[in-house]
Amino acid sequence: MASRPNLLNLLLGRPLATSEERGESIGPVAGIPIFGLDALSSAAYGPEAALTLLIPLGLMGVKEIVPISSAILILLTIVYFSYRQTIDAYPHGGGSFTVASENLGDGAGLLAAAALMIDYVLTAAVGISAGVGALISAAPELQPHTLSICLGILALLTVINMRGVHDTGVVFMIPTYLFLITLLVVIGVGIWQMVASGGHPHAITPLPATPPATEMLTLWLILKVFSSGCAAMTGVEAVSNGVMAFREDARRNAKITLTIIIALLAVLLLGIALLCRAYGVAATDPDGGHYESVLSMLTRAVMGHGWFYYVTIASILLVLALSANTAFADFPRLTRAIAKNDFLPHVFLLRGRRLLYSWGIYVLVALTAILLIVFRGVTDRLIPLYAIGAFLAFTLSQAGMVVHWRRKGGSQLRMAVNGIGAIATGITAVVVLVTKFTSGAWITALLIPAMILIMRSVKRHYVRVERETRLQTPLSPAMVEEPIVVMPIDRWSRISEKGLSFALSLSKDVRCLHVQSSEDPSPISQIWDTLVIAPLVAADMPVPKLIVLKSPYRYILQPMVDYILSICPENEATRVCVLVPELIVRHWWENVMHNRRADLLKVLLLMQGNRNVVVINIPWYLDREHGAETPTAICEVPPPEHRPLG
């Protein structure tokens, strides 16, 4: 038994006390890999998503990537300044849900919450699938195993993230900064070659031939390309959600982290766009037999096919796969904020052994796995569902900030910045929804209202529970009465003895309930006087009643339930306490050798919904070392994994 905690500590780290929370806080250096991976890694698939839609334009389509990327950068800059102000206004974490709820009402808050939850799940799925796509570009023979590799990476990420924020940041630092260094080297060398050659550099290794144009450039196509490229902006909100994860001064550290992330993302997006146009790098069909990612081709063109190429591809793979960590960092925080407002089950408020909101991680992993399985781990099948939630959340957050500054008397400049951000991201959200609707965005459009309905139903449940359980008056002495204790008994045994001893300690009115069928070989009534009544009378103690119910059809549980309900008093001050003795076996497989009558009796009684009936478990544990039956003084409801069949 001692090896289990040691193995768990080795895998997930030792449990952390609440007092150790400050040690889990981070600075900008660790904040970049934890909160910026999604945004930074999107440079690997955002431009490719745009270039894939430009394939029908041939070489002309490659030239359009620069102006489209420039438009995305302008939008990114607007969002950056907007979220700097959000961090200032909400230093304890001001995600879209919090900002929209406080300033625009519950309806807007739930819309932002649903959009963000969907976006975070897609962040995890897209990041992992894009990372595997980079791997397949370098090793095409792995393509048949795409889904298996995706699920394996998801499992690895789960283990890493269950170790806590601090350990996660340490693990992710090396691949994150390796990714940034290699890509910045590729961009730097590529731009130097572009300048040296007068704008027409030659690829070191041959690139695939660009197919001829089959379509003309249209406004509709430009809008579709722009909406796909906007996938590079997802994850920008992560820092404003996780301000409390930073060490003091948390607000300053969060803004520094956000600034570095946005600056690096802008350099990557613009650099990739310029080099793709200069080298003539066009996207390849992701479903084709000769698929190669844009970054793979660009790295080969600039640096050749040597060791640096493989280091770069490896870093891209790692960062894309690990970019799902942004979802792991923020999804649990989001679900916690929603649960605090009673719109999600309170289980999301519970903190695990490493000070994490573990249930948020469990749900995220389950939903991500489902998405990967349904879409077979292919990035381009997931992209159409992506970015809608992010931009909807951007819009609601910025609109909420406008109301916030108006209410707090903020400057006109602050209101203008957030107002421009709301308008720009709102227009983008509409463009993304319209252009991607038939490609799969309709799924997201349906999921968002469905999730809002679920959250509202959860809220109604908690409101009803609070209303029905609310009590403002002091304890009434008239409500304190001995209960009527009923204990089912099939035969006289150590288990029955323990249950009856406890029953007599609760009340003077104890009724032992025995159901007798025609097949009963030895009715308990024959030994009751000798083994039960005589010792109690000699000790001058209350004597329990033996109630024998006849069952000609061999039914056991229903006669018990009928009797218990028949003696329930109308006065709520008197309770009927049903004691259910249970045998707790040593091994789980021994359960199949015992019936489930005890569990079924509890379920039948609880389903009646009678508030006067109280059910108590009386467990009898078989000794785990010697196999002997020994009594225990503990009377409790045993954990579910140890409940026997009867």
Secondary structure by P-SEA (a helix, b strand, c coil): caaaaaaaaaaccccccccccccccccaaaaaaacccccccccccaaaaaaaaacccaaaaaaaaaaaaaaaaaaaaaaaaaaaaaaaaccccccaaaaaaacccaaaaaaaaaaaaaaaaaaaaaaaaaaaaaaaaaccccccaaaaaaaaaaaaaaaaaaccaaaaaaaaaaaaaaaaaaaaaaaaaaaaaaaaaccbbbbcccccccccccccccaaaaaaaaaaacccccccccccccccccccaaaaaaaaaaaaaaaaaaaaaaaaaaaaaaaccccccccccccccaaaaaaaacccccaaaaaaaaaaaaaaaacaaaaaacaaaaaaaaaaacccccccccccccccaaaaaaaaaaaaaaaaaaacccccccccccaaaaaaaaaaaaaaaaaaaaaacccaaaaaaaaaaaaaaaaaaaaaaaaaccccaaaaaaaaaaaaaaaaaaaaaaaaaaaaaccccccccccccccbbbbbbccccaaaaaaaaaaaacccbbbbbbbbccccccccccccccccaaaaaaaccbbbbbbbbbbccccccaaaaaaaaaaccccccccbbbbbbbbbbccccccccccaaaaaaaaaaaaaccccbbbbbbcccccccccbbbbbcccccccccccccc
